[in-house]
Amino acid sequence: MQNNTAHKIIIIGGGASGLELATHLGRKLGKKGNAEITLIDATSTHIWKPLLHEVAAGTIDEAEEIEYLAQAHRNHFRFRLGRMEGLNRETKEVLVSPTLNDQGEELIPRRVFIYDTLVIAIGSVSNTFHIKGVDEHFLFLDTTSQAFKFQKQLVESYIKSHATKSSQQPLSIAIVGAGATGVELSAELHEVTDLLAVYGLEESSNVTLTIIEAADRLLPALPTNLAIATQQQLIKLGIDLKLGRRVVEITKEAILTHDGEVIEAQMKVWAAGIKAPDWLGHLDGLNTNSINQLIVDKTLKTNDNDIFAMGDCAACVWDGHDENVPPRAQAAHQQASVLSKTLVNRLKGVAPVEFVYYDYGSLVSLGKYTTVGNLMGNLMGSVSIGGFIAKIVYLSLYKMHQIAIHGHFRTFMLTLSNLFRRTTHAKIKMH
């Protein structure tokens, strides 16, 4: 039975940080009836965002999807499907827009949710930098639905190429942005073409992959030596790297760079830069920065005492650095853990916990080919790693997320189940 007097905590966004926080608070407060925890998200399922490039390539196991309703039931919080569209800080109301089906029919009407404490964790979207033609002609990988859309178009293109034997006109895919997403996606797509050729779609190997980057090197988050090693691996795979090329305009057929080069591509993916959604910049007086991120203090609180923000949509100063905490999965995980303690303390009248970001390094996976990165610690400083060890560390980051959501036993059983599934299922999704 719903307790109308319980403290109402609303979490907007079921990404890495939002789902972890809802799960922690549900177990800690919701189970005992000390608070009413509600998670609101525009989609019904969750996939860890760093895996979206695998969703786009079709190489991820569908079992990795988490149903919010089932997760809420098991962990004593409520899930409501919807997209936040506004906020009334005076009345403490969150405005949620109507939910429509694919035909435009209204499934759920516009609603209002009352909160005592509000947490905004809606993540980020691609920053197109107002370049002409990007929105019209590019695919994005900001959400699961966008990744599935890309994967569907990819499969259809492969099938069409096989059916028409159009080997004289290879499928061309261009990725703008040589950060982790762009680099990892290119490696996954290369692996997919090899797998499809093995499965009998020989023409699938006739694909050209191009990465376009404005900077003179890829992977700015990694040390130069690791970036160069990754660059050499991509060149070895036959991926065309166009570095130092700033995109200035997009047409239906091609990408135009600042130096006049015209790069033709049938499929175009944008993976260059992030920002928070534009509507955050006009959210009833909450302070934001130039890329719409909510400005928060060391406790992740906004300029409203009852509203917190975390993850990619929050701008939090990184102590000892002239920049904000980077938008990484490890930061979201750490913020969820700290904010969980703060909100428990809040109900007890105890002071909030300050967030301190610990950078454990960066890792980039090139699918089956290799994994590279650097680990950081107080005792060893920065250590470059690669190969099998780097792959194990990379996988451990996802396992930490799963443990936070499912616990140790369920995560172990899921891992075991997935290993067995892979012996009977195709390595790539073909539908």
Secondary structure as GFF3:
##gff-version 3
##sequence-region A 1 431
A	DSSP	beta_strand	7	12	.	.	.	ID=ss1
A	DSSP	alpha_helix	16	25	.	.	.	ID=ss2
A	DSSP	pi_helix	26	30	.	.	.	ID=ss3
A	DSSP	beta_strand	35	41	.	.	.	ID=ss4
A	DSSP	beta_strand	45	46	.	.	.	ID=ss5
A	DSSP	three_ten_helix	49	51	.	.	.	ID=ss6
A	DSSP	alpha_helix	52	57	.	.	.	ID=ss7
A	DSSP	three_ten_helix	62	64	.	.	.	ID=ss8
A	DSSP	beta_strand	66	67	.	.	.	ID=ss9
A	DSSP	alpha_helix	68	75	.	.	.	ID=ss10
A	DSSP	beta_strand	78	81	.	.	.	ID=ss11
A	DSSP	beta_strand	83	88	.	.	.	ID=ss12
A	DSSP	beta_strand	93	97	.	.	.	ID=ss13
A	DSSP	beta_strand	99	100	.	.	.	ID=ss14
A	DSSP	beta_strand	106	108	.	.	.	ID=ss15
A	DSSP	beta_strand	111	114	.	.	.	ID=ss16
A	DSSP	beta_strand	117	120	.	.	.	ID=ss17
A	DSSP	beta_strand	125	126	.	.	.	ID=ss18
A	DSSP	alpha_helix	134	137	.	.	.	ID=ss19
A	DSSP	beta_strand	139	140	.	.	.	ID=ss20
A	DSSP	alpha_helix	144	164	.	.	.	ID=ss21
A	DSSP	beta_strand	171	176	.	.	.	ID=ss22
A	DSSP	alpha_helix	180	199	.	.	.	ID=ss23
A	DSSP	three_ten_helix	202	205	.	.	.	ID=ss24
A	DSSP	beta_strand	207	213	.	.	.	ID=ss25
A	DSSP	alpha_helix	224	236	.	.	.	ID=ss26
A	DSSP	beta_strand	240	243	.	.	.	ID=ss27
A	DSSP	beta_strand	247	250	.	.	.	ID=ss28
A	DSSP	beta_strand	254	257	.	.	.	ID=ss29
A	DSSP	beta_strand	262	264	.	.	.	ID=ss30
A	DSSP	beta_strand	267	270	.	.	.	ID=ss31
A	DSSP	beta_strand	274	275	.	.	.	ID=ss32
A	DSSP	three_ten_helix	278	282	.	.	.	ID=ss33
A	DSSP	beta_strand	294	295	.	.	.	ID=ss34
A	DSSP	beta_strand	307	309	.	.	.	ID=ss35
A	DSSP	three_ten_helix	311	313	.	.	.	ID=ss36
A	DSSP	beta_strand	314	315	.	.	.	ID=ss37
A	DSSP	alpha_helix	329	348	.	.	.	ID=ss38
A	DSSP	beta_strand	361	365	.	.	.	ID=ss39
A	DSSP	beta_strand	371	377	.	.	.	ID=ss40
A	DSSP	beta_strand	381	386	.	.	.	ID=ss41
A	DSSP	alpha_helix	387	406	.	.	.	ID=ss42
A	DSSP	alpha_helix	408	421	.	.	.	ID=ss43
###
